[in-house]
Amino acid sequence: MSAADDPDELKRAFTKELLVWSGLEAHPRVARFMGFYADFERSEAWLLSPWEPHGNIADFISRRRLEVPEKLSLVYDTIDALTFLHQLEPPVCHGDIKSANVLVNCDCRAVLCDFGLARLHEDSGFRRLETSTGFKGSIRWCSPELLDGGPRTSSSDIYAWAWLVWEIMTGELPYQDAMADYAIIRRIFESSRPQVDGESRLSDCLQLWELMTRCWVVEPEQRPTGSMCRTAVVLLPRCTPHSGKVDPLSPSPELLENLGTLESWKGNSEESIAHLEMALRLYQDRDDSNGVARVHSKQADVFYRHSRWVPSIDHATAALTKFRSLDDDLGAADALFTLGCAIYMHSTAEEATPPLQEALEIFRIHSHDVGTANCLERLGEICRWNLRLTEATTYLEDAIAITSESGNKVGETGAAKCLAYVFWQSGDNARAVATFTVTAEAGRRLGLGSVLCDSLYCLATINYEEGNYEDSRRVYQESISAARSIDDGFTLSKSLEGLAKVHRVQGDFAQAATSLEELWTCYQTCHIGILTAFGPRPSSRKSKNHKEM
């Protein structure tokens, strides 16, 4: 605490802070309060919490070869704890987020500790209750406004948390190659964003990297809140790290199921399916019904993502049966959602609607924003397909409002892409092109391959409709390349069909034939139906009525 302050005032403020921290053990990711030491005449005060068996998070990571889902579990623990602090009444700012202040307990879960710089949020801002150490040893994690003399706030916590994520995911300190404080400070002010190669270093999880870049914006009010960050991280595949006592060559079923999801996101369908099949066998050997249900649900997601509707329906049905037997409402809702999506792509919108409506009702009862928004987006797509465009717009705008407020960029991008289809179908090509351009860029930035290639397909098709054949050909080729990279047979087929039409119009029949040959292969592999590559050029509203994943 600052020695310049009145000791009596400091005593009152510290007592208030002490009462807050002594009640924080209600959250499992916040270190347990044990006691304190205070000498107010010397302006010294310390809050005491226990040490944890695995030490701090940097030491824990350095002693193990953790897989991405295990690291993401630690990332989630830290943002879950930080969000808890920020949502208290009054809110609490930690003030010194870094790896040295995060311990790992005996269950390999991260625990936030060292609240010496913590502050209570008063009406005028976070009250200055500081230790005498100030910024000592923490310059690397400081946001620009802190170095400019501003108070620690929830926004400065979020800035520092993004650097903590960098430490967890890469094992490196912020500005690791800089040693002197002045050199670090100069680099913080030199650029609007830390100059690190996160896109390649975190290529396995671009959604996380995109979130980190938003946490590092210079203007504190433009950074996401802790709640928004937690929403983004909760969507990522994660499992508790191994304790170090297991054979790393024999991964747990929990790790395998999350690796399966991660590989699917990266477009590696065969690796994904192999991981999930192995996880399923291990859960069955354990007689673990919860694990079996989860894997069936994830297998349904993977097959859906890779345009294999029949196995997706089969696994979603199996997952639904298991979850219902376990009285797991949210698990059942997840399975119902995937089931509805797969039925929609394989069969009819009418058959897909009941499971989606049931899933929506469950998600709403449980205040599950992510699931609610996903269902609204799919129901909006079904309305669009049936030419109920006003109803579709209502569903989609509701989905966008929910995802925007919660910070769910993945869901917001998907709903925006579906709304762009509505604009296109309504004849508003200008708004459609603008929105598809935004969703294509978001898909690229977030690593959402299916959004990227479908948005490109739509942009190419609009160019074709408007007679811009060279632009259409170029963008179709981009879509085809993106679809191949993630094994998205459905969008690949649509784009090959479109490219064949462009070649035909341009008189290049040899290239048209090549595209059609690959299209036929996709049809045989994915069983997606015969596409009319040599049908008439789209002109009516109904001809633009493309299904989208």
N, C-alpha and C positions, 0 to 999 in steps of 0.2 A: 504494500500500500504506500501511497505517496506520503513522505514525511512532512510535506508542507500543509497537510490537512490537520484540522483540529482533532486531537485524539478522541474526545468524547463523540464527535460526529462519526469518526471512523469506527468507533466501537459499536455505535448503533447500526451503521451500515453493514459492518461485518457480521453482527448478530443476525441481521435480516438475511444476509447471504447464507450464513451457517444453517439457519432454519430451512432454507430452500434445499441446500445440498444434502442435509440429513434425511430428507424425504425422497431422494432420488433413487434409492435402492429398489424402488418399485419397478424400475426398468432393468432387465437382465443385462443390457449392454452398457450400462453405466456402472463404474466402479463403486463398490460398497463403501459408504461413509463409516469411518472408524472413530474419528475424533479430530481434535485440532490442537494447535499450539499458538498462543498469541501473547505478544508483548507490545501493547499499544503505545507505551511511552517511547519505544524504539521503532514504532511503525512496522512491526514484524507480525505476520500471521500466516499459519500453515494449516491446510486441510489434509487429513491423513486417510489413506486408503490402502488396502492390502496389495502386496506384490503378487503376480500370477506366475504359475509354474513354467510357462513357456516364454517368459520375458516379454520384451516389447515386440511389436509386429515386424519390425525390420529384422531383428535377430531370428524370429520364427521363420520368416520367408527365406533368409539366407541359408538356413540349415536344412531346407527341404526343397525338393523339386516339385513344386505345386503345378497342377494343371489349371487352365483358365477358369473352369467352374469353381475350383477351390478358392482361387484368388477373389472371384466375384462374391463368394460367400462372405469374405472378410470386408470387402467393399460395402456390401449390404449392411453388415453389422454396424459399421461406422456411421453410415448415413441414417440408419434407423435410430441410433443413439442421439445423433446431432439433431434430427428432426424432433425427437422427444423433447430435448432441451428448448428448442426454439418455439415449441407449441405450448410450453408451460404458461401459466398465468400468475405473475408476469413472466414473459419469456426470459430465457437465460442464454447468454452468449458464452461459449467456452473460452475463446480468446487465444488459445495456443494449440491449435490443431496441427499435429505432426506425428510422425511414426513413433518418436520417443514417448509420446503421451497416449499411445494405444497399446494395451497389453493383450496377451492371448491366454485364455484360461485353460483349465485342464480338459475342457471339452472342445478345444481348438476354436473357440469363438472369440471375436474381438471385443474388448472392453475399453471404453473411453475413461481416461483418468486424468490426474493432475489438473485440478481446477483452480490453481493459484491465480490465474489471470481472468477468472470468470466474472461476469457482471450480471446484475439484474437490470432488466429493461424498464426504465422509468418513462414517464410521459415525454420527457425531453431527450430521450435516447438512452443508450446503455451507460449506466452510472460507472464512473471511473473508480473501480476497486482493483488496484494493481499491486503486484508484488514488486519488490525493489529491483527485480531482475529485468523488468521491462521487456525489451525485444531481445535480450541476450540469448544467442543461440537459435533464434527463430526468424532471422531476417529472410531466409530462403522461402519461407511460407507466407510472407507478408504481402498483402495487397497494396496497390499503389496509394490508396487513400490513407492507409495506416502510416506509410512512410512520409506522407504529406502532413502528418500530425492529427489526422482524424481519429475518432474513437473506434474501438473494436465493436463490430456489430454482427448481426447474423449474416450479412452479406460478406463480411471479411472472413467469417468462419467458412462460408461456402467456397470462397476463393482458395483458402488454405486446404480445405477438404479435397479439392481437385488435385492439388499437389500430393496429398496423402494417397489418393488413388494412383497417381503416377508412381509413387514409391512401391505400392503394393503390386502393381501390374508389371513394373520393369525392374524393381530392385535398386533403382537409382534415386539419389537425392535430387531435389530441384537444383538446377544450375550446378550439376555435380562437378563440372570442369572449372568452376570459379571458386577460389579459396577466400579472397578478401571480401569483407562486407561491402566496401565501396564498389567493387566490381559487380557484385550481385545487384546492388541497388541501381547501378547504371543500367544493367540489362533489364531490370524490371520496368524502368521508365523509358527505355529505348524503343520498345515495341508495344503495340496494343494487345499483343497476346504472346505468351512465352514461345520462343522459337525452338520447339522440339519436334522431332519427326514422329509424332504420334500416329499419323495415318498408317505408317508402315509398322511401327512398334506395336500398335494395338490393332492390327489388321484383323485379328480374330474376333474383335468386338468393336466395330466402328460406332455402334450406338453409344457405347461408353465414351469413346473419344469425342464424339460430337457433343455429348453432355459436358465433358470437361472444358471444351472450348467455350461453351456458354458460361461456365462458372468463372472463366478468366477474363471476361469483358471488363473494360476499364470502369465503366459506369456501374456503381454498386446496385442501383435500382433496376438494372437490366439483367442482373444475374438471376437464375432460377432460385426458388426457395428450397429449403430442405425437403419439404413435402414433395415438390416437383421432382427433385433428384431421386428421392426414394421411389416414386412411381416409375421413373425410368429404369432404375436398377432392379426393381422387383420383377420386371419382365425378362430379365436376363437369366440364362441357365446357370444355376449355382448349386453347390453342395458343400457341406462342412469338410474342411481339410482333414487328411489322415493324420493320426497322432505321431507317426514315425515308427510305430511298432508293427505296421503291416507290410507285406511284400509289395513294393511298388510295381512289380510285374504282374500282380494279381489285383487289378483295380476293383473297387467295390461296385455293386450294382448301382448305387446312388451316383457314383462318378460316371459310370458307363451311360446311364440314361441321360445325364446332362451333356456329356460329350456327344451323344447322339443328336440332341437338339442343336448343339453348336455346329456340328458338321453339316447338318441340314441347312442351317442358315448360310453356311459358306458354299452351298451348292454341291456338297459331296454326298450324294444320296446313298451310294453303296456303303461308304464308311458309316454313315448315320444308321442305316438299317442294320448293319452288322453289330454296332455298339448296342442298339436297342434289343436285338435278338438275344445277345449274350446277357444283358441285364435282366431280360424276362426270364431266362432259364435260371439265373441265380435267385431271383425272387421266388420262382416256383419251387426251387429246392428248399428255400427257407420257409415255404408256406406263408409268404408275406403278401396278403391280399391287397393291401394298400399299394405296395410296390408294383404288383401285377397290374392293377387298375391304372396307375400312373403311366406305366410303359405302354399299355394298349392305347391310352389317350395320346401319348407322344408319337407312337407309330402312326396313328390316324392323322396327326398333324403333318408328319413327314410325307406320307403318301399323298396327302392332299396338296402339299406344297410342290410336289413333283408330278402333279397331274395324273395320279393313279387313283381314280375315284373309287373303284370297287373295293380294293383293299383298305382304303381310308374308311369307307362305310362299315366294312366288317370289323375293323379294330375299334372304331368309335362305338359301335353297337356292343362289342365285348366290354369296353371300358364303362359304358353306361350301366350295363348289367351289374358289374362289379361295384361301382360307386353306389348304386342304389342299395345293394345288399349291405353296404357298409354305412348307410345313412349319411353319406358324404354329399351334401347338396351342391356345394361349389364344384366338386369333382364331376358330379353328374351334369351340371350346367356346362362345364367345359366340353364334355363329351357330346352333349346335345348340340352345342354350337358347331363343333367340327362336323357332326353328323348332318346337320342342316346345310352347311356349306358344301359338303361333298355331294349330297343328294341334289342340290341345286345345279351343280356342274354336270352331274351324270344323268339327271332325270328332269323333273319339272319344278318350277317355282312353287306350285301348289303343294307338292309333297314336302318341300323344304321348309315351308313357313311354320307348321306346328312345332317342330323341335326348336326352331329359332325363337319363337314366341315364348315357349316354356323356359328356355334358357334365359331370355330377357327378364322374365318374371322373377326367376330365382336370383339373378344378379342384382336386380333392384331391391329385393327383400334384404339382401346381405350388403347393400350399399357398396357393391363391387363396381367401381367406375370403369375399370378396364374392360371387364366382361360386358357391362351395359353398353358401352360405346361400340364394341365390336358387333354386338347383336343389332344395334340400331343401324350400323353401316351396312350389314348384310341385308336387313329388311328393306333399307332404302334402295339397295341394288335390285332386289326382287321387284319392288314397285316400279323402278325405272324400266326393268325388262318388260313389265306388263303395261308400259306406257302411262302409268299413274305418276306423272312427273311432279305434280304439286305435292303429293304425299311423299314421294321419294325425297324431295328437297327438304321437307320438314324433318324426316328421319335423319338425314345427313347433316343438316345444320345443328340438330340436337347433339349428334355424335361429335361434331367439331367443337361445339361449346364445352362439352364434358372433357374432351381430351386436351383442349387448349388450357382450360382452368387447372387441370391436374398435372400438366407438363408431360403428357403422354404423346411425344412427338411421332412415335410409330403409328399410333391410332389416328392421330390428327392427319398424318400424311395419307393414310389409306382412305379415310373418309373424304378428304379433299379430292383425291383421284376419282372416287366414285361420283362426287358432285360435278367434276369436270365432264364426266360422261353425260350427265343431265344437261349441262350447258350445250354440249355438242349435239345431243339429241333434240334440243329445243331450237337448234339453228343458230345459237350464239357462238359461232366459231372463235371469235376474238377472245371471249372469256374462257372458252375451252382451251385454246392454245396457251393462254397466259397461265392457267391453272395446271395444265399438264406439264408445262415447262418448270413450274415450281416443284411439282411432285417428282419429276424426273431428277432434278437436282437434289431434292431431299432424299430420294431413294439412293442416289449415289453417295451422298454424305453419310447416311445412316447405315449403309450396307444392306439396304432392302432391295435385293436383286429383282424380286418379282414386281415391285412397284416401279423400279427403273425401266425394266424392259417393256412392261405394259404401257407406261406413259410414253415411251419412245414409239411404240407401235401406234398409239393413237395419234401422236403428232405426225408420224409418217402417213397415216391414212388420211388425215385432214389435208395434208399437202397434196396427196393423190387426188382427192375429191376436188381440190381447187386448181388442178392442172399443173402443179409445181413438181414435175416428175423427177427432176434431178435431186431436189431436196428430199423428196419422198424416198427415192432409192437409197440415198445416203443414210437417212434416219432408220429406214427398215433394216439396213445392214448393221447399224448400231444396236438395234433391238435384238436382232438375231444373235449377234455376238454376246450380248448380255444374257440372253435366254440360254444359250449353250453353256455359258460359264456356271450357271446355277441349275442346269438340268431341268429347265421349265419347259416341258414339252408342249403345253397348251399355248403359251405365248409364242414359242418358237414356230409352231404350226401356223398361227395367225399371221405372223410376220413373213414367213416363207410364202404363204398364199398372196399376201399383198405385194411382195417383191416380184413374184411371178407375173402379177398383173402389170406392174410397172414395166418389166422387160417386154411383155407382150405389146403394150401400147407403144413402146419405143422401137419395136420391130426386132428385138434381140431374142429370137425364139430359142436359140441354143441355151442361153442363160435361164430363160423361163423354164425350159425342160429340166435343167439342173435343179432349180428351186423346187419344182414339182416332184422330182424323184426323192429329194430329202423330205418333202412334205408327206409323201406316201410312207416313208420309213417311220416318221413321227406318228402317223395314224396307226400303223401296225403296232408300234411300241406302247403308245399311250391310250389307245382305244378311245380317242376323243371324237370320233365321227368324221364322216367324209365332208371335206370343205370344198366349196364351189369356187375353185380358183379361176375358172373362166366364165363366171357369172357376169351379169351386167355391172357396169360401173355404179357404185352407190350414189343414189340421188335423193331417195325419199327418207323421211324421218325414220321409218321402220327399218330401212336397210342399215341404219347406223346403230341398230339395237344389238350391239355386241355384248355377249356375256363377259364378265371380268372377274378374276379371282379376288 
